[in-house]
Amino acid sequence: MSDFDTDEGHDAPDGYAGKALVTVGDHPTLALDVQLAGHFEPISGRYVWHGRVRGLTEALGPDVTIEPGTDLEIETPEGVGAARVTAIDLWGSHMIEGGSKRPFTAMEDTEGLL
């Protein structure tokens, strides 16, 4: 067994899964299920995060259309972040890409990268 065979999850991405407050424009803030993940991108030299918002269309109602390119804000118990909708998956969830500081706690920064 090598020194690299550990179960400590060093390569696991940071993230958050659970309820979050989601705000789209002037619409009321909604408590929805989100799944967020992020990691340090060594080529660009920055931290990137992305994720999925479930139930947004149903919660806003049939008169509101959320297209790719729509900006939204996500607030978790760990922080607040701005994101943009990038796609809608086959199940109707909105895929997002972070555009600000992450709204969740990152793993411990032992190398000064985050």
C-alpha positions as CSV (number, residue, x, y, z in Angstrom):
1,M,0.0,0.0,0.0
2,S,1.5,3.4,-1.0
3,D,1.4,6.6,0.9
4,F,-1.3,7.9,-1.5
5,D,-3.8,5.2,-0.6
6,T,-5.7,7.1,2.1
7,D,-9.4,7.7,2.6
8,E,-9.0,11.3,3.7
9,G,-10.7,12.8,0.6
10,H,-7.9,15.3,-0.3
11,D,-9.1,15.4,-3.9
12,A,-12.7,15.8,-3.0
13,P,-14.2,19.1,-4.0
14,D,-15.6,21.6,-1.5
15,G,-19.3,22.0,-1.5
16,Y,-22.7,22.3,0.1
17,A,-25.9,20.3,-0.4
18,G,-29.2,21.3,1.3
19,K,-31.6,24.2,1.6
20,A,-30.6,27.6,0.5
21,L,-32.3,30.9,0.0
22,V,-32.4,31.7,-3.8
23,T,-33.3,35.1,-5.1
24,V,-33.9,35.8,-8.8
25,G,-34.2,39.5,-9.7
26,D,-37.2,41.1,-8.0
27,H,-39.0,37.8,-7.3
28,P,-39.5,36.7,-3.7
29,T,-36.7,34.8,-2.1
30,L,-37.3,31.1,-2.1
31,A,-36.0,28.2,0.1
32,L,-34.9,25.6,-2.4
33,D,-32.6,22.5,-2.5
34,V,-29.2,23.2,-4.0
35,Q,-26.1,21.2,-4.6
36,L,-22.9,23.2,-4.9
37,A,-19.3,22.3,-5.5
38,G,-16.0,24.1,-6.1
39,H,-12.3,23.7,-6.4
40,F,-9.1,25.7,-7.0
41,E,-8.4,25.8,-10.7
42,P,-4.6,25.9,-11.1
43,I,-4.5,27.1,-14.7
44,S,-6.6,30.2,-14.1
45,G,-5.3,30.6,-10.6
46,R,-8.7,31.1,-9.1
47,Y,-11.4,29.2,-7.1
48,V,-14.4,28.2,-9.2
49,W,-17.8,26.9,-8.1
50,H,-20.9,25.6,-9.8
51,G,-24.0,23.7,-8.9
52,R,-27.7,22.9,-9.3
53,V,-30.9,24.5,-8.1
54,R,-33.8,22.2,-7.8
55,G,-37.5,23.3,-8.1
56,L,-36.9,26.9,-9.2
57,T,-39.4,26.8,-12.0
58,E,-42.1,25.2,-9.9
59,A,-41.5,27.7,-7.0
60,L,-41.7,30.8,-9.2
61,G,-44.7,29.6,-11.1
62,P,-45.6,29.1,-14.8
63,D,-45.6,32.8,-15.7
64,V,-41.8,33.2,-14.9
65,T,-39.2,31.9,-17.3
66,I,-35.7,31.4,-16.1
67,E,-33.3,31.0,-19.1
68,P,-29.6,30.4,-19.2
69,G,-27.9,33.7,-18.5
70,T,-30.2,34.7,-15.7
71,D,-28.4,36.0,-12.6
72,L,-29.4,34.8,-9.1
73,E,-28.2,35.0,-5.5
74,I,-27.7,32.0,-3.3
75,E,-27.5,32.2,0.5
76,T,-26.5,29.1,2.5
77,P,-25.9,29.0,6.3
78,E,-22.2,29.4,5.3
79,G,-22.4,32.5,3.1
80,V,-23.9,34.3,0.1
81,G,-22.8,34.2,-3.5
82,A,-23.9,35.4,-6.9
83,A,-24.3,32.9,-9.8
84,R,-25.6,32.7,-13.3
85,V,-27.8,30.0,-14.8
86,T,-25.9,28.1,-17.5
87,A,-28.4,25.4,-18.5
88,I,-31.5,23.5,-17.5
89,D,-31.0,19.8,-17.2
90,L,-33.3,17.0,-18.3
91,W,-35.1,17.0,-14.9
92,G,-35.8,20.8,-15.0
93,S,-33.1,21.7,-12.5
94,H,-31.1,24.9,-13.2
95,M,-27.4,24.4,-13.5
96,I,-25.4,27.4,-12.3
97,E,-21.9,28.8,-12.4
98,G,-20.6,31.0,-9.5
99,G,-19.7,34.6,-10.3
100,S,-18.6,35.7,-6.9
101,K,-17.1,34.4,-3.7
102,R,-18.4,30.9,-2.9
103,P,-21.5,30.6,-0.6
104,F,-20.0,27.7,1.4
105,T,-17.0,26.9,3.5
106,A,-13.9,25.7,1.6
107,M,-11.6,23.0,2.8
108,E,-8.7,24.1,4.9
109,D,-6.2,26.1,2.9
110,T,-2.9,24.6,3.8
111,E,-1.0,26.0,0.8
112,G,-2.3,29.6,0.7
113,L,-4.2,29.0,-2.6
114,L,-7.7,29.9,-1.5
